[in-house]
Amino acid sequence: MRDHLDKGEAAVEFIRYRYYDPDEADSTICPLVLLADDTCPH
């Protein structure tokens, strides 16, 4: 995706993952931000 970004642009993706705690089941949503000049997301 980074190869399709122009300088000054950013891509934001949301990752949802579920985790299980013996007392309760839940999930978390994490945003990932990738800038055109970055090698890894923030």
C-alpha positions as CSV (number, residue, x, y, z in Angstrom):
1,M,0.0,0.0,0.0
2,R,2.9,2.4,0.8
3,D,4.0,2.3,-2.8
4,H,0.6,3.8,-3.9
5,L,0.9,6.8,-1.5
6,D,2.1,10.2,-2.7
7,K,4.4,12.3,-0.5
8,G,2.3,13.8,2.4
9,E,-0.4,11.2,2.2
10,A,-1.2,8.6,4.8
11,A,-3.2,5.3,4.9
12,V,-5.1,4.3,8.0
13,E,-6.2,0.7,8.6
14,F,-8.1,-0.7,11.5
15,I,-7.3,-4.2,12.8
16,R,-9.8,-6.0,15.1
17,Y,-8.6,-8.9,17.1
18,R,-10.4,-11.0,19.6
19,Y,-8.9,-12.3,22.8
20,Y,-10.3,-14.6,25.4
21,D,-10.0,-14.1,29.1
22,P,-11.4,-17.0,31.2
23,D,-13.7,-14.5,32.9
24,E,-15.0,-12.8,29.7
25,A,-14.5,-12.7,26.0
26,D,-13.8,-9.4,24.3
27,S,-12.1,-7.7,21.4
28,T,-9.8,-4.8,20.6
29,I,-9.6,-2.4,17.6
30,C,-6.2,-1.0,16.8
31,P,-5.6,1.7,14.2
32,L,-2.4,1.5,12.0
33,V,-1.1,4.6,10.3
34,L,1.3,4.3,7.4
35,L,2.9,7.4,5.9
36,A,4.4,7.5,2.4
37,D,8.0,7.6,3.6
38,D,7.7,5.1,6.5
39,T,8.9,1.5,6.4
40,C,6.5,0.3,9.1
41,P,3.2,1.4,10.5
42,H,2.6,3.5,13.7
